[in-house]
Amino acid sequence: MPDRRTFDTIEAALEAFNLPSDNLAAVRDHLSEREYEQRCYIVSSGQYIGLKEAGSLKTVYINRGFIDYRDGENDWTRILLPSNKIRDGGYTQGKGYQREAQACPNCGSRMPLSGVCDLC
């Protein structure tokens, strides 16, 4: 299996990637805000387009429903595109809200989320 398909222009990669039409305009808007190298790639799984900012090692990942890019040295930013499975219920982003276990007021051990200490 080839490692990835490379393209000489971003437009050629976008055409091969076959984004939903309402996402294509949003991707082009994002790409117009910064300068990117034209040479880019689509990974062998077909999950995303990878491209680099001009004169930088920062990579931008264009997925079918979102764009991930570095905004600063180590800060990642995600832009949700108009048509994506994250909002439409196909899959979720992250693990959602998780409650923190509380300490038992009597013995100090961590209680289960039911709020009833197993040790007391």
N, C-alpha and C positions, 0 to 999 in steps of 0.2 A: 504494500500500500504506500503510495507516495506521501511524503511528509506534509507537503502543502502545495497549493497552486499559486504561482506568483503572477502578478499583473504589472504592466508598465504604467498604467494609469489607474487612478481611483475610480474613474467612471467605468472602466472595463470591469473592475472588481464588483462595483455596485450592480452592473448589468448581470453578471454571472451569479451574484448572490440572490437575486430575485426577491428583493424586499417588497412588502406590501406597499402599494402606491402612496398611501397616506403617510407612511414612515419615510419614504424617500425624500420628500421635501424637508422634513425635520432633520434628517441626516445631512442633507446638503447645507441647510442653515448652520448647523453646528460646524461643519467642515469649513465654511466660509469665515468663521470667526478666528481661525488660527491658520498658520501655514504648515502644510504637511508635505512630506516627500510623496511623489507620485507613485513610486514603486511600492506595492503592498501585496498582501497574500490572503488567501482563504485557507484555513486549516483543513486537513484531510477529512475531519468529521463534518465539515460544512457548517459548523456552529457560529463562526464569526469571521469578520474581516479584521486583520491586524494591519495597522499602519503607524508610522512614526512621525512625530512632529519634526519639522525641518530643523537641522542642526542640534538635535536632542536625541537622547536614548528613550524618551518617554513614548510608550506605545498606547495607542487608542484601540479599543476593541468595539467594533460595531456588530451588535447581535441583531436578531430579527425584531426584538421588542425593546431594546435599550442600548445605550452607548455607555461604556465605562472608559474613563480617562483620568489621568493624574492631573490634579489641580494643586500644584505645589510639589514638594519633594517626595512625600510619601502619602499624601492625601488622595484617595480615590473618590471620584464623583460619578454618580449614575444618573443618566437622563433617561426617563421612561419615554418611549415613543408612543404616538397616538394609538397604535394597534399593537397590543402585547398580551401575552398570556399571564403576565404578573397581575394585571388588573382584571383580566377577563376570567380568572378563576382556574386557569389551566395548571398553574403551579404557583407557589408562593415565594416571596423573597425573604430570606432569613428564616429564623425559627419562630418568629412571632414573640408575643409577650410571655415571659417566664417569671413566675413569682419567686421571690427570695424566701428561703426557709427561715423561720423565726427561731430565736433561742427560747428554750423553756424558762419561764420565770423562776421555777423551783430549783432545777439542777443545772441549768445552763447549756444542756446539750441541744443539738438541732432537732426541732420537732418536724414530723411529717407535715405536708401541706394541709392535712386535715385539722391541724391545730391541737391534737391530743398527743401528749408526750408518751412515747413507748416505754420510757424508763421509770416514770413516776406512777 
